[in-house]
Structures are given as C-alpha cells and as structure tokens.
C-alpha cells in the first residue's frame, strides 16, 4: 500500500509540473532530481567520505545546469574538461592514500556522465514541439515497461537474465516489458498526440524496451558492488530516487535523439 501511495503522489506531483507549471519550474524539478540522484549515487561511491561526495555533487550539478539551461550558450565540453581538472586536484591534494586517487576520480567522472549528462535531456525534450507529450511518453514507456516486466517476472518468469546483477529479472519479464513500453507509448499518443505516426512510435517503444532495462541493470550492478538493496530511502516503498530513475537515465537522451531524427521536430 505504501508503494502505491508513493507512486500516486509522484504521478500527481510530477504530472502537474509537466502539464501545468511554467517551463522554469520544470527545469528546476529536473535539476533538483538530478542533484538528488547524484547525491544517492556518490553516497554509494564514497560512503565514508562526505567531502568528496559533496564536491562531486557540486561539480555534477554545474555540468547539469549548463545542459538544462543550454540557452545560456555555455558549452558543455569545456565544463567537463574543467570538471576533470577540478576533481583530480581535489582528490590529489586531499587523499591520504595516493592509490585511491585514480579510482575516485574515475568514479566521480562516471557519475557526472552517467547522471549529470543524461537526466538534463528531459529539459531538452520539454523544449521540443509537443515537448510535454514527449516527456510524459518517455516516463510512461519506462514506467509501464518496468511494471509489466515486474509482474510477468513474478508470475511466469523462469529464465534468469543476469543472476549476478539482478536475480529477479527474467527473459519473460523483458518480453513483457516490451509490451509495457508499447502500451505506454500508444496511450500517450492517443491522449496527447494522436497525429503522431504509429510506426515510429512503436519502434521507439521497442528501443526503450531495451534501453530502460539496461539502465536498470547498470544501477543494480552499482548497488550489488556496494552491497546495498536500495540507493536511498526518500521514496517509501520504492527506495531512493535513483531506484525510480534508473530506467530513465538512458531513456531521456534516446527519446530526444529519436524524436529529432524521426519525428521531424
């Protein structure tokens, strides 16, 4: 019941921001979500080093800000290069064990690329023609795909996808996830964008049926490597924000580029 209540709250709150609030509020929501996910990720990477955790979060937020507000004209590549320099300096001059420096720098830059450079694509999606429909479609494809996969895996799942990374994920669940992604795409198309061509919408849903679970497995890999069940506890019944956003990490850029290339936006 707690899981359902949390899900309903998220649907109402996030849906309200997407559909009703000004674009600035949506951008702030994307930035805040990115910051929270970065915090949960870097807490896994640096569980006993709060200084490194917050330095990584601040640099990641700076990169995300330049992407979300791309109309400012701040190029992202120089920011990323500066991020490598700053992060390397922080770790070099504050680490007591030199052998830890390369690993910590690599983990920090991975986190910035993995989260700070992907979730901001929701702001780019929002800015496109039919942007609200695209944002909701991206979320719906990932959410319905995950839901269909979970129920199918629990009821008819027999063949494990990757027992080492996620023992509960099955090939039967993956197949059901494709159906869920298509259902999400077609539902949003019917309600918000009926003139969207059917064929590219189905193709996009099938692609997300692969991209979403891979994002989920990557997060599972990170959690298992750090011996934790959930990335956080902010969302009762769901774990952390990263646990809900894992399938969206690569979904957002995929939907953006597919839309600009094949929806002629």
Phi and psi in degrees as a GROMACS rama.xvg file:
@    title "Ramachandran Plot"
@    xaxis  label "Phi"
@    yaxis  label "Psi"
@TYPE xy
-61.4619  -39.7461  UNK-2
-62.31  -41.6144  UNK-3
-67.0073  -42.777  UNK-4
-61.6424  -43.9129  UNK-5
-61.8197  -43.1048  UNK-6
-62.1348  -43.2833  UNK-7
-63.8032  -40.8731  UNK-8
-61.2635  -44.5263  UNK-9
-63.9457  -41.7588  UNK-10
-60.9319  -45.999  UNK-11
-67.8467  -46.4343  UNK-12
-67.7493  -51.9167  UNK-13
-68.293  -42.3234  UNK-14
-60.7801  -39.0895  UNK-15
-63.5157  -42.143  UNK-16
-64.2031  -43.4996  UNK-17
-64.4175  -44.8505  UNK-18
-86.3219  -31.5665  UNK-19
-114.79  -40.244  UNK-20
-71.2321  156.654  UNK-21
-63.0139  160.861  UNK-22
-60.5688  -32.9548  UNK-23
-60.6332  -41.8173  UNK-24
-64.0655  -40.5011  UNK-25
-63.5649  -42.169  UNK-26
-62.5484  -40.6784  UNK-27
-63.4523  -39.2488  UNK-28
-61.9677  -43.2092  UNK-29
-62.3628  -43.8178  UNK-30
-64.9987  -43.4897  UNK-31
-64.1278  -41.4306  UNK-32
-64.2189  -43.3424  UNK-33
-59.8713  -44.0576  UNK-34
-61.9372  -42.6867  UNK-35
-65.3638  -41.7851  UNK-36
-66.1938  -40.2385  UNK-37
-59.5598  -42.3351  UNK-38
-61.7579  -44.0924  UNK-39
-66.4122  -39.3812  UNK-40
-66.7489  -47.7547  UNK-41
-71.8964  -22.3811  UNK-42
-66.2726  -33.9916  UNK-43
-69.9772  -40.4968  UNK-44
-72.6586  -38.6432  UNK-45
-126.146  67.1164  UNK-46
-63.8556  -23.9435  UNK-47
-118.837  11.7848  UNK-48
-127.458  79.5673  UNK-49
-63.3889  -32.6758  UNK-50
-62.0079  -48.5263  UNK-51
-65.4224  -37.4395  UNK-52
-58.7293  -49.729  UNK-53
-73.8155  -31.9037  UNK-54
-62.0184  -43.8024  UNK-55
-63.9615  -41.1496  UNK-56
-62.1572  -45.8825  UNK-57
-63.4993  -42.1739  UNK-58
-66.4021  -42.7657  UNK-59
-61.3533  -39.5228  UNK-60
-66.5869  -35.7304  UNK-61
-63.627  -43.6582  UNK-62
-63.3706  -45.7459  UNK-63
-61.8154  -38.2339  UNK-64
-62.6976  -42.33  UNK-65
-65.1699  -28.3179  UNK-66
-79.4772  -43.7282  UNK-67
-65.0565  -43.1499  UNK-68
-102.615  60.0471  UNK-69
-67.2955  -17.3278  UNK-70
-66.5138  -14.5987  UNK-71
-69.0595  -18.6538  UNK-72
79.6397  17.3528  UNK-73
-83.7085  116.089  UNK-74
-67.2737  137.612  UNK-75
-78.0381  -36.0737  UNK-76
-58.7527  -47.6566  UNK-77
-59.9924  -34.2237  UNK-78
-64.5811  -41.0163  UNK-79
-65.3578  -41.287  UNK-80
-62.784  -43.4284  UNK-81
-63.099  -35.3116  UNK-82
-63.2681  -43.0355  UNK-83
-59.4771  -44.8066  UNK-84
-62.2382  -48.4409  UNK-85
-64.5676  -47.5484  UNK-86
-62.3332  -41.8186  UNK-87
-62.4002  -43.0083  UNK-88
-63.5636  -43.7618  UNK-89
-58.8434  -47.5007  UNK-90
-72.1247  -36.578  UNK-91
-63.4755  -41.8609  UNK-92
-93.7233  -4.81477  UNK-93
-120.44  -6.54184  UNK-94
-85.2729  136.027  UNK-95
-85.9468  -23.1844  UNK-96
-116.228  111.193  UNK-97
-62.8937  -31.2813  UNK-98
-62.9208  -21.1731  UNK-99
-82.1957  -16.2822  UNK-100
-61.9354  -53.1709  UNK-101
-58.0428  -40.9629  UNK-102
-64.8198  -43.4504  UNK-103
-67.1212  -40.0976  UNK-104
-63.848  -43.4072  UNK-105
-63.6861  -42.86  UNK-106
-63.894  -40.0201  UNK-107
-63.8648  -47.136  UNK-108
-67.5875  -35.1964  UNK-109
-59.639  -46.1596  UNK-110
-61.9746  -40.3778  UNK-111
-65.3159  -42.2866  UNK-112
-71.3474  -40.8995  UNK-113
-67.4851  -39.181  UNK-114
-112.685  -51.5995  UNK-115
-65.1131  -21.9657  UNK-116
-106.632  3.54597  UNK-117
-116.367  -51.4445  UNK-118
-59.9925  -32.0525  UNK-119
-59.9094  -15.0062  UNK-120
-62.7484  -19.9116  UNK-121
-63.289  -33.9733  UNK-122
-68.0846  -36.365  UNK-123
-67.4277  -41.8626  UNK-124
-59.1552  -45.2088  UNK-125
-59.7868  -33.0551  UNK-126
-78.9759  -12.7023  UNK-127
-74.444  160.418  UNK-128
-56.6989  139.92  UNK-129
60.3171  30.2062  UNK-130
-61.0717  -40.1794  UNK-131
-62.8876  -41.402  UNK-132
-64.2942  -39.0885  UNK-133
-66.4061  -42.1642  UNK-134
-62.4055  -47.2771  UNK-135
-66.4793  -36.6736  UNK-136
-63.8629  -42.2977  UNK-137
-60.2855  -46.4851  UNK-138
-65.8492  -42.1109  UNK-139
-64.9343  -42.4348  UNK-140
-61.5903  -44.3812  UNK-141
-68.0871  -42.9692  UNK-142
-69.1943  -48.5757  UNK-143
-67.0011  -36.1983  UNK-144
-61.4757  -43.8305  UNK-145
-66.116  -40.7698  UNK-146
-66.8343  -46.9225  UNK-147
-61.4213  -41.9443  UNK-148
-63.9611  -40.5869  UNK-149
-63.7161  -47.917  UNK-150
-67.8146  -40.1023  UNK-151
-66.6658  -40.2782  UNK-152
-62.3854  -37.5844  UNK-153
-74.6328  -30.4457  UNK-154
-96.2739  -44.776  UNK-155
-122.653  1.53721  UNK-156
-65.655  126.862  UNK-157
-128.04  -33.8257  UNK-158
-106.152  116.291  UNK-159
-72.1603  138.527  UNK-160
-77.44  -53.7504  UNK-161
-151.078  84.4016  UNK-162
-55.5962  -31.6501  UNK-163
-68.6236  -40.0837  UNK-164
-87.6659  -44.6184  UNK-165
-151.673  94.2882  UNK-166
-60.6295  -22.3266  UNK-167
-86.8792  -11.8298  UNK-168
-84.8352  133.085  UNK-169
-126.746  162.483  UNK-170
-67.1189  -32.6962  UNK-171
-64.1501  -39.9469  UNK-172
-64.669  -38.4947  UNK-173
-61.402  -43.7655  UNK-174
-61.4631  -42.8255  UNK-175
-65.2777  -32.5331  UNK-176
-61.8499  -36.0339  UNK-177
-59.288  -43.8554  UNK-178
-62.4479  -40.9934  UNK-179
-64.0244  -42.5787  UNK-180
-62.7275  -42.1695  UNK-181
-65.1475  -39.943  UNK-182
-60.3685  -45.6949  UNK-183
-61.3562  -44.2669  UNK-184
-64.5212  -45.5259  UNK-185
-70.2367  -33.1536  UNK-186
-64.4286  -47.988  UNK-187
-66.3349  -39.2609  UNK-188
-58.3785  -45.2851  UNK-189
-65.4682  -39.1954  UNK-190
-85.4664  -32.7809  UNK-191
-122.371  -21.2678  UNK-192
-149.155  61.7387  UNK-193
-63.7407  -22.3536  UNK-194
-79.4669  -6.56464  UNK-195
-64.7508  132.018  UNK-196
-60.3481  139.464  UNK-197
-69.4038  -43.5867  UNK-198
-60.5668  -52.5306  UNK-199
-63.2308  -30.6911  UNK-200
-64.5814  -41.2208  UNK-201
-67.8671  -41.4468  UNK-202
-61.2019  -44.1201  UNK-203
-59.9742  -43.1162  UNK-204
-61.999  -39.3816  UNK-205
-65.8194  -38.3822  UNK-206
-64.6577  -43.9082  UNK-207
-65.4519  -29.04  UNK-208
-61.383  -19.7294  UNK-209
-98.5176  -46.4953  UNK-210
-62.9332  -43.3566  UNK-211
-59.2873  -53.4469  UNK-212
-61.2765  -32.5971  UNK-213
-64.9133  -41.717  UNK-214
-60.1742  -39.109  UNK-215
-63.4176  -43.7274  UNK-216
-66.9124  -35.5926  UNK-217
-63.0313  -43.4728  UNK-218
-65.3339  -38.5745  UNK-219
-61.0184  -40.296  UNK-220
-60  -45.2826  UNK-221
-63.7279  -44.2392  UNK-222
-65.6385  -43.1307  UNK-223
-67.4862  -35.7416  UNK-224
-64.6695  -25.43  UNK-225
-105.435  7.35184  UNK-226
59.2922  44.8874  UNK-227
-128.254  153.722  UNK-228
-86.8543  -41.8404  UNK-229
-126.402  152.496  UNK-230
-77.3047  -17.1677  UNK-231
-168.82  -168.262  UNK-232
-139.332  17.5482  UNK-233
-67.1707  -33.8864  UNK-234
-105.695  103.162  UNK-235
-55.466  129.728  UNK-236
85.4079  -11.1193  UNK-237
-120.951  -19.2095  UNK-238
96.5282  -133.125  UNK-239
-97.0653  176.042  UNK-240
-65.2949  -37.0626  UNK-241
-60.4068  -34.5069  UNK-242
-65.4984  -25.9318  UNK-243
-93.6036  -25.4448  UNK-244
-96.0579  -4.87379  UNK-245
-57.377  -41.1648  UNK-246
-74.5358  -15.796  UNK-247
-88.5141  -16.3909  UNK-248
-56.9297  -47.5826  UNK-249
-97.8186  -12.5613  UNK-250
-66.2308  -43.525  UNK-251
-59.0099  -54.3297  UNK-252
-65.2024  -33.0873  UNK-253
-63.7033  -46.994  UNK-254
-64.3967  -38.3652  UNK-255
-61.9791  -52.709  UNK-256
-70.2494  -36.5444  UNK-257
-62.177  -42.0643  UNK-258
-65.3307  -42.9841  UNK-259
-70.6962  -29.5254  UNK-260
-86.3959  -39.7363  UNK-261
-114.557  -17.6562  UNK-262
-95.9503  -0.427433  UNK-263
56.8821  45.9396  UNK-264
